[in-house]
Amino acid sequence: MLKVGLTGGIGAGKSEVSRLFVASGAVLIDADKIAREVVEPGTPGLAAVVEAFGREILAPDGSLDRPKLGAVVFADAEKLAVLNSIVHPLVGARSAELERSAAEDAVVVHDVPLLAENGLAPLYDVVVVVDASPETQLDRLVRLRGMSEEDARARMAAQATREKRREIADIVIDNDGPLDGLAERVAEVWAGLTCRAAAAGEEGSGSAGGGGQE
């Protein structure tokens, strides 16, 4: 098994890269998806979030009102840290469970938005960073996601810097250009990952190591 950590700043295009990896045959473990699951109604995770932030962050149907909670935590680093301290351990436990169920020869891609922020790079054999300029990120968030510029900038500021993400990267996928170019680059990276997985299997080590930045 080759464990790949995939990350990138908000609006960089990580989700599209993740989709392309899955289409190529990767086993995907999506931290964002799991983060939503662990705070669904009736879960201990949601109860802990309500205890920390109050019932006003709930929608009328009892589910988590994500925009309201986001407006609270992304404007306050301490409150964001509290939320992360609740959600991240739950996400980690579920991710480990899913990884254990994957085939021994699988390329398992962990889609982790806050990989750099939480110092998680050592957990993976290879770290892939999807990179885009802050200008591109801001444009996508405002134009494609409908965020206000203020909200978009706050969410970007709450994440690691572009430089910090690139520092932990074994492989960088540039996504400032058109989608066609992205697909071609992802295909190149996938070919390299499958080679590493095969080599690791032959060595019986179950690990492909770090490698240099590509």
C-alpha positions as CSV (number, residue, x, y, z in Angstrom):
1,M,0.0,0.0,0.0
2,L,1.2,3.5,-0.9
3,K,-0.2,6.2,1.4
4,V,-0.4,9.5,-0.4
5,G,-1.3,12.8,1.4
6,L,-3.1,15.2,-1.0
7,T,-3.5,18.8,0.0
8,G,-3.8,22.3,-1.3
9,G,-5.2,25.7,-0.4
10,I,-8.9,26.5,-0.7
11,G,-9.7,27.2,-4.3
12,A,-6.5,25.6,-5.6
13,G,-8.3,22.7,-7.3
14,K,-7.5,19.9,-4.9
15,S,-11.0,18.3,-5.4
16,E,-10.5,18.1,-9.1
17,V,-7.2,16.4,-8.7
18,S,-8.7,14.0,-6.2
19,R,-11.4,13.2,-8.7
20,L,-8.8,12.5,-11.4
21,F,-6.9,10.2,-9.1
22,V,-10.0,8.2,-8.3
23,A,-10.8,7.9,-12.0
24,S,-7.3,6.5,-12.4
25,G,-7.8,3.9,-9.7
26,A,-6.9,5.5,-6.4
27,V,-8.7,4.6,-3.1
28,L,-9.8,7.9,-1.8
29,I,-10.1,8.9,1.9
30,D,-11.7,12.3,1.9
31,A,-11.1,14.2,5.2
32,D,-13.7,16.8,4.4
33,K,-16.4,14.2,3.7
34,I,-15.5,12.4,6.9
35,A,-15.5,15.7,8.8
36,R,-19.1,16.2,7.7
37,E,-20.1,12.6,8.7
38,V,-18.6,12.9,12.2
39,V,-20.8,15.9,13.1
40,E,-24.1,14.6,11.6
41,P,-27.2,14.8,13.8
42,G,-27.0,12.3,16.7
43,T,-23.3,12.0,16.7
44,P,-21.0,12.6,19.7
45,G,-19.1,15.0,17.4
46,L,-22.1,17.3,16.9
47,A,-22.8,17.2,20.6
48,A,-19.3,18.4,21.3
49,V,-19.5,21.2,18.8
50,V,-22.8,22.4,20.2
51,E,-21.3,22.3,23.7
52,A,-18.4,24.5,22.5
53,F,-20.3,27.0,20.3
54,G,-23.9,26.9,21.5
55,R,-27.1,25.8,19.8
56,E,-27.2,28.9,17.6
57,I,-24.8,27.1,15.2
58,L,-27.6,24.6,14.5
59,A,-30.0,24.8,11.6
60,P,-33.8,24.5,12.3
61,D,-33.7,20.7,11.5
62,G,-31.0,20.1,14.1
63,S,-28.1,19.7,11.7
64,L,-25.0,21.8,11.8
65,D,-25.4,25.2,10.1
66,R,-22.0,25.2,8.3
67,P,-22.1,28.7,6.9
68,K,-22.9,30.1,10.4
69,L,-20.2,28.1,12.1
70,G,-17.7,29.0,9.4
71,A,-18.4,32.7,9.8
72,V,-17.6,32.3,13.5
73,V,-14.4,30.2,13.4
74,F,-12.7,31.5,10.3
75,A,-12.7,35.0,11.8
76,D,-11.2,33.8,15.1
77,A,-8.1,31.6,15.3
78,E,-8.8,30.5,18.8
79,K,-12.3,29.3,18.0
80,L,-11.0,27.6,14.9
81,A,-8.5,25.8,17.1
82,V,-11.3,24.6,19.4
83,L,-13.3,23.3,16.5
84,N,-10.3,21.5,15.1
85,S,-9.6,19.9,18.5
86,I,-13.0,18.3,18.4
87,V,-13.2,17.3,14.8
88,H,-9.7,16.2,13.9
89,P,-9.4,13.3,16.2
90,L,-12.7,11.9,15.0
91,V,-11.6,12.3,11.4
92,G,-8.3,10.6,12.1
93,A,-9.9,7.6,13.7
94,R,-12.3,7.1,10.8
95,S,-9.6,7.6,8.2
96,A,-7.4,4.9,9.8
97,E,-10.4,2.6,9.8
98,L,-11.0,3.1,6.1
99,E,-7.3,2.7,5.3
100,R,-7.1,-0.6,7.0
101,S,-9.9,-1.9,4.7
102,A,-8.0,-1.0,1.5
103,A,-6.2,-3.7,-0.5
104,E,-2.6,-4.3,0.3
105,D,-1.5,-3.1,-3.2
106,A,-3.7,0.0,-3.3
107,V,-2.6,3.6,-3.8
108,V,-4.6,5.2,-1.0
109,V,-5.0,9.0,-1.4
110,H,-5.8,10.9,1.7
111,D,-7.5,14.2,0.7
112,V,-6.5,16.4,3.7
113,P,-7.1,20.2,3.4
114,L,-5.1,21.0,6.6
115,L,-2.3,18.6,6.1
116,A,0.4,21.3,6.4
117,E,-1.3,23.1,9.2
118,N,-1.5,20.1,11.4
119,G,2.0,18.7,10.7
120,L,0.7,15.5,9.2
121,A,3.3,15.1,6.3
122,P,5.2,12.3,8.2
123,L,2.1,10.1,8.1
124,Y,2.3,9.6,4.4
125,D,4.8,8.0,2.0
126,V,4.3,10.8,-0.5
127,V,2.8,14.3,-0.1
128,V,1.2,15.8,-3.2
129,V,0.4,19.6,-3.1
130,V,-2.0,21.2,-5.5
131,D,-0.7,24.7,-6.0
132,A,-2.3,27.9,-7.3
133,S,-1.5,31.5,-6.8
134,P,-3.5,33.5,-4.2
135,E,-4.9,35.6,-7.0
136,T,-6.2,32.4,-8.7
137,Q,-7.6,31.1,-5.4
138,L,-9.4,34.3,-4.7
139,D,-10.9,34.5,-8.2
140,R,-12.3,31.0,-8.0
141,L,-13.8,31.4,-4.6
142,V,-15.6,34.6,-5.5
143,R,-16.5,33.8,-9.1
144,L,-17.2,30.1,-8.9
145,R,-18.3,29.6,-5.3
146,G,-20.1,32.8,-4.8
147,M,-18.2,33.9,-1.7
148,S,-17.7,37.5,-0.7
149,E,-14.1,38.7,-1.2
150,E,-13.9,39.3,2.6
151,D,-15.0,35.7,3.4
152,A,-12.7,34.3,0.8
153,R,-9.7,36.2,2.1
154,A,-10.5,35.1,5.7
155,R,-10.7,31.5,4.8
156,M,-7.4,31.7,2.8
157,A,-5.7,33.5,5.7
158,A,-6.8,30.7,8.1
159,Q,-4.8,28.2,6.2
160,A,-1.1,27.6,5.8
161,T,0.8,29.9,3.5
162,R,1.5,28.7,-0.1
163,E,5.2,28.6,0.8
164,K,4.6,26.3,3.8
165,R,2.6,23.9,1.7
166,R,5.3,23.7,-0.9
167,E,8.0,23.1,1.7
168,I,6.3,19.8,2.7
169,A,5.6,18.6,-0.9
170,D,7.2,15.7,-2.5
171,I,5.3,16.4,-5.7
172,V,3.7,19.8,-6.7
173,I,0.8,19.9,-9.2
174,D,0.5,23.4,-10.6
175,N,-3.2,24.4,-11.2
176,D,-3.0,28.0,-12.3
177,G,-3.7,26.9,-15.9
178,P,-6.6,25.3,-17.8
179,L,-8.2,22.0,-16.9
180,D,-6.7,20.1,-19.8
181,G,-3.2,20.8,-18.6
182,L,-4.2,19.7,-15.1
183,A,-5.4,16.3,-16.3
184,E,-2.2,15.7,-18.2
185,R,-0.1,16.6,-15.1
186,V,-2.2,14.4,-12.8
187,A,-1.8,11.5,-15.2
188,E,2.0,11.9,-15.0
189,V,1.9,12.0,-11.3
190,W,-0.4,8.9,-11.1
191,A,2.1,7.0,-13.3
192,G,4.8,7.8,-10.8
193,L,2.8,6.9,-7.8
194,T,1.8,3.5,-9.3
195,C,5.5,2.8,-10.0
196,R,6.4,3.7,-6.4
197,A,3.6,1.4,-5.1
198,A,4.8,-1.5,-7.3
199,A,8.4,-1.0,-6.1
200,A,7.3,-0.9,-2.5
201,G,5.4,-4.1,-3.0
202,E,8.4,-5.8,-4.5
203,E,10.6,-4.7,-1.6
204,G,8.0,-5.8,0.9
205,S,8.4,-2.6,2.7
206,G,4.9,-1.2,2.2
207,S,6.4,2.3,1.9
208,A,7.8,4.3,-1.0
209,G,9.6,7.0,1.0
210,G,9.7,10.7,0.5
211,G,11.5,11.4,-2.8
212,G,12.4,14.8,-4.2
213,Q,10.1,17.4,-5.3
214,E,8.9,17.0,-8.9
